[in-house]
Amino acid sequence: MKSFFDRLLEYFQISEEEYNKWQTLNESDLPSFNVFPHIDEIVEYFKKAIKEKKKILVYGDYDCDGIMSISIIVNLFKTQNYNVGYYVPNREFDGYGLTKANIDKFKELNYDIILCVDNGITLFDEIEYANKLGIEVVVFDHHKLQEGKLPNAKYFLHPDLSEIGKYNICAGQVCFYFSWAFLGEIDKYLLTLSMLSTISDMMPLRDYNRTFVKVGLKYLNEYKYENIMNLIDKKFEIINEDNIGSEVAPKINAICRMLNDNTRFSIVKYFIRDEENQEQRLKWINATNAKRKELVQSYSTEVKVEDDKNSIVLVIDKGEGIAGLIANNLLQKYNKPVVVFSTNEHNSILKGSARSKTGFDIVESFNYCKDLLVTYGGHECAGGLSLDKSNLDEFINKFDEFAKNHPFISEKRNNFKISLGEINITNYNLLRNFAPFGEDFPKPIFLLKDLNLATCYTSLDGKHLFMDISSYAKLVYFNFDKNVVAKRSANLLGTLSRNSFRGIDQIQFVVSGEEE
């Protein structure tokens, strides 16, 4: 049998030479900021604006990528001892992107320049409106261009208008490249912030994105940036992309999912260097995230799912910011397409988030119900929509009808066969050498063939299943399928992870299900 390492090379379809190159990736392997045409001209534009003491407003988005983009630009200008204003949109009242109402406010405050980060590339009317009021608009964005057209902004930085390559990059990276060009050198903290963006915005971890995340994680582990490290609950010697995706990004996203008042602006201050009161802001972030988790869990637990229904449609009181999280929880729990609407007592319109899996196309389902909808959009497995409350019952029936005719399709993957004896710290560390894992470069799904279940035992509440593999390795099956355990043996699928309990590191085989 081939070694674990050789099988990993085959699984990822790379040569040993490519593997060795991956181990030495560093900042010199990143694309230069010069892949963005006119970036030097944009740098000079802002340096002139600083010299002339122009009032600059950075307008972002309410997700992690938008928050990091704002934070990068604010930190950049602070290196020049220049304070800029910034605005974090209110998810419920502002919605996505620069609005005319906010442009009016910025005009009253005498802003000369609005820098849109993580939005702006499709805001034709809004940017034209700002121009008429004498405000210049610059756009640093990464979203899809509208039929290849551009609004009438002063300048653009966008991956589709660059020579960076075929993979999209997040807005945080766009802002970092601008900081690099502006400073003439890489600011490692700003690159680390944009690494958070890359992971949270699920950019494809190929080529330069992969290098970017690897370098950003290297800086985080080397410099131990306190504000970021304090957001990580499960601290190990080495922080990896899992810690960012499961702990850091959700806490940042929780702020604008849960808060509609101006306290949300403090999330930017948390990422500004040398700010005071960071301990207080950390407590605020953790408390807000805890409330978010509590709300999502309560809605997900209380919902009653009808067995004869092919889909789930739920209406919650307000909670627009957490609708997508609840939908995803219910999707994973019940394996049915889900729509979660939030209601507002002052409005007859319901706003919703939808989640599905391969086989059920969200956009196609919206097209099927479009005569009942006010707005809709998205992609195959996620989307957003709105409808009048009076159309809710008809929508529920029509959406379920579509679900009946479009069942999920199980995705076939080339699973990696592993033995119990191979589940150890050495092989886990070897696997990590192929990291970072993420979008378009997922962790391997391992397969334990014909596993004897006789030595398994359950948790005290009877919900979870465990098997001690060795002193430092364990099989864990959360919310296990009773039908699987009723068998003498099973073919179990899962991933390898690291866990720490009472100061002892342990490698876990976390079961995701049984091979079909």
N, C-alpha and C positions, 0 to 999 in steps of 0.2 A: 504494500500500500504506500502511496506517495506521502511525503511529509505534509504536515499541516500548512507549512509555508508554501510549498509547491502547489497545493490545492487552492490556496488563496490567490496565487498568481493566476491560475487557470480561471477561477471564479470571476475575478475582476478583469480578466483578459488583458493583462499587461505583462511585459517582459521584466526580468530581474533588473535590467539596465534602467528601465523606466521607474521601477520601484526605488532603486538607489537614488535616482534623481529627485524623487519626491521627498526623500529624507533630508535633503539639503536645500529645499526651497527657502528663499528669504526675500527681503524687500527688493533686491536687485532683479528679481524675476518678475516684478510687477510691470505692467505696461506704463510707459511714461505719460505724464499729463498732456504731452504734446499730441496724443491721439485725438484730442479735442481741438478742432480748428478754431482759431480766434480766441483761444483761452488767454493768451497774453494780452490781447486787446481788452478782454473783460477784466483782467487783473488791473490794468492801467486805469480803466474806467472807475473801479472802486477805490483805487489809491487816490485818484483825483477827487473823488467824492469825499474821502476822508479829509484831504487837504482843504477842501472848500467847505468842510463842516456840514455836508448835506445830511438831512435826517433820513435814515434808512430803517425800513421795517421788514423783518423776515417773517414771511407768512407760510406756515407749514401745514402738517396734517396731524390727525389725532392718534395715529398708530405709532408703533415703535420706530419705524423708518422715518416718519415725519418728525418725531420728537428728536431723534438723533441728528437729523439733517439740520434742524434749528440749532441744536446744541453745538454742532461742529462750527457753524457760521458765527454764532455768538462768541464762542471761544476764540475763533480765529481773529475777529475784530478786537477782542480784548488784548491779544498779543500786541496790538497797535495802540493800546490805551484808548480805544474808541468804543463807546457803548452804542449798541444798536437796539431798537425796539424789536419785539417779536410777538407773534400771535399764534396761539394754539387753538384751532377752531373747536367750537362746541359741536359735538357729534349730532345732537338733536336739533339745535336751532340754526347753526351755520351750515351743517352738512359738509360735503367734500368740496374743497377748492375755494379760491378767493371769490367773495360775493360783492355785489354793488353796494349793499348796505354797509359792509365793512370798509369799502373804499371811501365812502362818504365820511365815515368816522376818521379814517386816516388823513383825509384831506383837512378836516377840522383841526387835527393835531399837527398839521403842517409838515407831513412827511413828503419828501421829495422823490424817494425811490422805494418801490416794493420789490423785494426779492422773494419770488415764489419758490419754495423748495418742496419737492414731492407732490407738486400739483402745478397747474398752469398751462400745460401743453395743449389743452383743448378749450381753454377759457377765452374764446374769441371775443364775445360781447363784453365780458368783464374787463379785459385788458384794453379794449377800445374805449370803454367808459373811463378807465383810469387815465388814458392818454388825453381825453377831452378835458379832464380836470387838471391836466398839467403834471401828472405823476408818471414817472417812467417805471416800466416793469421789466424785470429780468427774470428769466425762468430757468431753474435747475430742476429738471424732472426726468422721469424714466418711464412714464406711462405711454401707452400706444398713441401714436400720432393719429389724428382724425383724417383719414383718407389722404395721408401724406401732406396735409396742409398745416401751416403754422400761424398762430395769432400774431398780431402786430406788436410784439414785444421788442424791447431795445436789443437784448441779447438772449441767446439760448446756450445751455449746456445739456446735452441729451445723448445717450448712447447711440441712438439711431442716426444722429448727426455727427458721429465720430468714426474713428477707424479702430475702435477697441476690439471688435470681433463680433461673432455671431450670437454670443450669449448676453442676455440682458443683465444689467447691473442695477442695484438699488439706488435710490436718491442719496442715501448716506454716502455711498461711494462717489457719486458725482460731486457732492459737496467736499469730500476729502480731496479729490483730484484738484479741485479749485484751490483748496488750502495749500496743497503741495506747490502748485504754480505760484500762488501768492507769496508764500514764505521762501520758496526756492529750496526747500528741504522737506523731508517727511517729518511731520509731528506725530510721534508714536501714539500719543493719547487719542488724537483725532482719528487716526487709522483704526484704533481699537473700538472707538464709538461706531465707526462705519462697519466694522466686523459684526457688531451687534445687529445693525440694520440688515446686513446680508443674510444672516441666519434667520432673523425674525420675519423678513419679507420673502423667505423661501426662494431665493435666487438659485438657479441651477449650479450646483457645486462642480463645475467643470472648468478646466483651463484657468484663466485669471481669477475667477471667483473662488476657486479652490485654493489657489495660492494666497489670495487675499485673506480668507478665513484662517488659513494656517499661520500666516504672519501675525494677524491680529491676536490669535490665541497665544502665540509665542510672546508677544508683548505683554498681554494680560498676566501670563504666568511669571514673566520676568520682573515686571514692575509692580505687580499686585495693586493696581489702582483701587484704592480703598472703597470708593463709592460703588464700584461695580462688584468687587469681592463681597461687600456686605449684603448684596442682594442674593447671594448664593447660600442656601441653607445647608446643603450637603457638601461640605468642603472636603476635598481630597488634595493630595499633594499636587496633582495636575488637574487644572480646570479644562474641560473640553466643550465641544459644541452642544452636547446634551445638557450641560449645566446652563448654557445660554438659552437654548430653546425651551427648556422646561421650567426654568426658574427666573432668569433675568427678564427675558422678553415679555412673559405674561404679566409680571409686576408692572412693567412700564405701560403695557397696553391697558391694564386694569384702571389706571387713573382716568383716562378719557372715556372708558366704558361706564364708569361709575359716577363721575363727577360732572356736573353741568355748570358749576360756579367758577369763578376766576381762580380758585385755589389750584386748579389744574395747571396753571402756569408754573407752579413750583416744581413740576417734574423737570423742566428745563434747568432751573436753578440747581437741582441736585447734580446735574452733569457739568456744571460750570466749575472750572478749577478755582481753588482757593476761596470758595464761598463758605460763609459761616453757617451755623445751625444745621449742618448736614445730618447730625444724629437725629434731630427732631424730624427732618424730612424723611429719613429712613423709616422711622416709626410710623409716619403718616402713610408711606408707600405700602408697608407691610400690612397695616390695618385696613387700607383700602382693598388690597389684594385678598385679604382674608374674608372681607365682606363679599367681594366678588365671587369667591369660591363657594361661600355659604349660600348665596343666592342661586347660583347655577345648580348646586347640588340639590337645593330644596325644590326648585322647579322640576329638575330632572327626576327626582324621587316621587313627587306628588302626581305626576301625570299618569292618567289611566289610559292604557293602550288597548284598543279593541282588537281581538285576535282575527276577526273577519275583515279587518281593514288592511289594505296593502301599503298604506302610508300613514304618517302622523302629521296632523296640523294642530298647533297649540297656540292659544292666545294668552299672553301674560300682561299684567298691569305695568305699563311703562317698560323700563328695562330694555330699551332699544339697543343699548351698547352691549348687552350680554346675550341677545337673541341668537346670534351665530354660535356662541359657545354652548348654549343649551341645545341647539339643533344638532351640533356635532356629538354631544354626549348621548342624546337619544338615538342618533344614527348608529353609534357604536354599540349601544346597549340592545337595541331592538332590530338592527339590520334592516331598516325600512327608510325610504326617503322621508325627509322631515322638513316642515316649514314652521317656523316660530314667529308669530306676529306679536308686536307690542302695540298696546292701545293707549290713546291719549284722550282724556275726558273732554278736552277742548276742541277735538278734531274728529271728524267721522272717518278719516283715513287711517287704515292699519298699515304699518310698515313691517316688513318681514325679512327674515334670512332663511335661506334654504340650503340643505346639505344632502348629498347623495353619494353613490359609488358608481363605478363603471357599469354601464348597461342602462342607466337611467340618466339621461342628459337633462340637467336643470333648465337650460335655455330652451330646449325643445318642449319641455313640459310647460314653460311659461308661454311659449308660442301657442300651445294647445289651448291654454286658458286666457289668451290675450284679450278676448272681448270682455273679460271681467276685471282686467288689471288697469291701474292708472299708469304705473311705471314698472319696468323690470329690466334686468340685465345680469350678466355674470358669465360663467363658463360651465363646463360639463358637470362638475361636482359641487359647485358653490355659486350662490347668486343672491340677489336682493330684489324685492318686489314691493308694491303697495297696491292696495285696493280699498274700495269703499266698504264699510262694515255691512251694508245691505247685501253685498255680493258674497259674503263669507261662506254661507251654507252651500251655495252653488259651486263656489271654488273648491270647497272640501270634496264634494262629490266628483267634480271633473278632474281634480288633481289625483284622486284615488283611482279613477278610471284609467288615467294615463299610467299610473304606477302598476296597475294590474297587467297592462300590456307591455310593460318595459321592466322586467325583473333584473336585479343585479346579476352581473356576470363575474364569476370567480376569476380573479387574476392568477394566471399560472406563472410561477417563478421557478427559476432554477435553484432549488434549495441545496444547501451545503450540508452534506452528511457529516456527522460528528459522533464520536463515542463519548461515553461518560468520562473515560480516562483523559480525554483531550480537553475537558473543561477545567482549566487551571490558569493560574496567574501568568505563566509564561506565554501560553497561547493567546490569552486576552491581550497582553502587551504587544504581541506580534500583530494581532488584528488591529490594534490602535495605530500601528505604524502606517496602515492604509487610510487612516482618517485624514481630514474630517469627512463625516458622512452627513447626508442631507438630501435635499431635492436633487433628483436625477443622479444621485450617487448614494443609494440607500445602504444601510447596514445589511450584511448577509442575514437571511433567514436560515437558521440551522435546523437540521432534521435528526432527531434521535430515533433510530429504527428499532422496532420490536422491544421497546423499553418495558422491563418487568416492573409492574406497579406495586408489587407486594410490600416493598419497604417504605412506601409513601405514608404520610400521616397528615392529618388535617389540623387547622388552627382551632383554637378554643371555641370560636363561633361557628365552626363547620363550613366556613365560606371558602377557605383557601387550602391549597394542597402543597405539601413540601416533601422533599427527599434530600437527605444528607448525602452528598457525593463524596466529600472528604472534609477535613477540618477547615478548609478554606474555599469550598465550593458547595453550592446548593442548587437544587431545582426548585423553582417557585411557580405555582400555577394559581394566580389570583382569580377568584370567582369561578372556580373550576366547573367543567361540564360533568355532571354526575354520570352521564351515559358513557363518557370516556373511562372513568375510574371503575365502572362496573366490569370492565374487561380485565383480563389477566395481563395483557400487554397492549401497547399502543404505539403508533408512530406520531411523535409530538414535534411540533414546530415551535421555534422560539428564537430569542436573541440573547447574546451575552452582554452582561452589564456588571458593574462593580457597585458593591454596597458596603456601607460601614456601619457596624453595630457594636456599641460599647468599645470603641477604639480599635476594632478588628476589621480589616478589609477582607471582603469575601467576594468571590466571583459567582455570579448567579446565571443560571439558564432560566430565563423568564419565558414561560410557555405562552404562546399566543393562540394555540388551538391544535387540532389534530389534522394530519394530512388526509386529504380527501382521496 
